Amino acid sequence: QVQLVESGGGLVQAGGSLRLSCAASGRTFSMDTMGWFRQAPGKEREFVAAVSWSDGSTSYPDSVKGRFTISRGNAKNTVYLQMNSLTPEDTAVYYCAARRGAVQITWLSYDVWGQGTQVTVSS
């Protein structure tokens, strides 16, 4: 049993920064990969970032590469998403997710999801 809870969302001006947190509880040792996805109104769920607990390898789409950074807490109970140079196109509900196995970029591959946290970027 694994539970994920996101926090850190809010309203920020274009060009600003936010750091999202994902707190994990339960049998977190059973999960190998942590990821972030986002979903804007009327749009499909989009991959944002992922990290492997085993070797720290990361993956990002071109839309956020160089602006967003995913990182792990040492206790394997927290993952962060540092978001810099935000634009209105980053506005979405951001979800933390976990999966058994290697890093993947499709939401269909993830087993556990948090409740989401709203990020709104004003122009």
C-alpha positions as CSV (number, residue, x, y, z in Angstrom):
1,Q,0.0,0.0,0.0
2,V,1.4,3.4,-1.1
3,Q,-0.1,6.8,-0.8
4,L,1.2,10.0,-2.4
5,V,0.3,13.6,-1.4
6,E,1.4,16.6,-3.4
7,S,1.9,20.1,-2.1
8,G,3.5,23.4,-3.1
9,G,1.3,24.5,-5.9
10,G,0.0,28.1,-6.2
11,L,-0.2,31.2,-8.2
12,V,3.0,32.7,-9.7
13,Q,3.9,35.3,-12.3
14,A,5.5,34.3,-15.6
15,G,9.2,33.9,-15.1
16,G,8.8,32.9,-11.5
17,S,9.5,29.6,-9.7
18,L,7.8,27.0,-7.6
19,R,8.9,23.9,-5.9
20,L,6.4,21.0,-5.6
21,S,6.7,18.2,-3.1
22,C,5.4,14.7,-3.1
23,A,5.2,12.9,0.2
24,A,5.0,9.1,0.0
25,S,3.8,6.7,2.7
26,G,3.2,3.0,3.1
27,R,5.3,0.4,1.2
28,T,7.4,2.8,-0.7
29,F,10.2,0.3,-1.1
30,S,8.0,-1.5,-3.6
31,M,8.2,1.4,-6.1
32,D,11.2,2.0,-8.3
33,T,10.3,5.1,-10.1
34,M,8.7,8.4,-9.2
35,G,7.2,10.8,-11.8
36,W,5.4,14.0,-12.3
37,F,2.5,14.5,-14.8
38,R,0.3,17.5,-15.4
39,Q,-3.1,18.1,-16.9
40,A,-4.6,21.3,-18.1
41,P,-8.3,21.8,-18.8
42,G,-9.3,20.2,-22.0
43,K,-5.9,18.6,-22.6
44,E,-4.5,15.2,-22.2
45,R,-2.3,14.1,-19.3
46,E,1.3,15.1,-20.0
47,F,4.6,13.7,-18.8
48,V,6.7,16.2,-16.9
49,A,9.6,14.4,-15.2
50,A,10.6,11.1,-13.7
51,V,13.5,9.8,-11.5
52,S,14.8,6.3,-10.7
53,W,15.3,5.5,-7.0
54,S,18.0,3.0,-7.8
55,D,20.4,5.1,-9.9
56,G,19.0,8.6,-9.9
57,S,18.5,8.7,-13.6
58,T,16.0,11.3,-14.8
59,S,13.9,11.9,-17.8
60,Y,12.2,15.1,-19.1
61,P,10.3,16.1,-22.2
62,D,11.6,19.0,-24.3
63,S,8.8,21.3,-23.1
64,V,10.4,21.5,-19.6
65,K,14.0,20.4,-20.1
66,G,16.4,23.0,-18.7
67,R,13.6,24.6,-16.6
68,F,12.3,21.8,-14.3
69,T,14.4,19.5,-12.1
70,I,13.2,16.4,-10.3
71,S,15.0,15.3,-7.2
72,R,14.7,12.7,-4.4
73,G,14.7,12.8,-0.6
74,N,17.2,10.5,1.1
75,A,14.5,8.6,3.0
76,K,12.7,7.5,-0.2
77,N,9.6,9.2,1.1
78,T,9.8,12.5,-0.7
79,V,10.3,13.7,-4.3
80,Y,10.5,17.3,-5.5
81,L,9.9,19.2,-8.7
82,Q,11.7,22.5,-9.0
83,M,10.1,24.6,-11.6
84,N,11.9,27.7,-13.0
85,S,11.1,30.2,-15.7
86,L,7.4,29.4,-15.6
87,T,5.1,30.4,-18.4
88,P,1.3,30.4,-18.7
89,E,1.6,27.2,-20.7
90,D,2.8,25.5,-17.5
91,T,-0.6,26.1,-15.9
92,A,-2.1,22.8,-14.9
93,V,-2.9,20.4,-12.1
94,Y,0.4,18.6,-11.3
95,Y,0.3,15.0,-10.2
96,C,2.9,12.9,-8.4
97,A,3.0,9.2,-9.5
98,A,4.9,6.0,-8.7
99,R,5.5,2.8,-10.5
100,R,7.2,-0.5,-10.1
101,G,10.0,-0.9,-12.6
102,A,12.1,1.4,-14.7
103,V,11.4,5.0,-15.7
104,Q,8.6,5.3,-18.3
105,I,7.0,8.4,-19.8
106,T,3.5,7.2,-20.3
107,W,0.9,7.7,-17.6
108,L,-0.5,4.2,-18.3
109,S,2.7,2.7,-16.8
110,Y,2.2,4.2,-13.3
111,D,0.5,2.4,-10.4
112,V,-0.1,5.0,-7.7
113,W,-1.2,8.6,-8.0
114,G,-1.5,11.6,-5.7
115,Q,-4.5,14.0,-5.6
116,G,-2.8,16.7,-7.6
117,T,-1.8,20.3,-6.8
118,Q,-2.8,23.3,-8.9
119,V,-0.2,25.5,-10.5
120,T,-1.3,28.7,-12.1
121,V,1.1,31.0,-14.0
122,S,-0.1,34.5,-14.8
123,S,1.1,36.6,-17.7
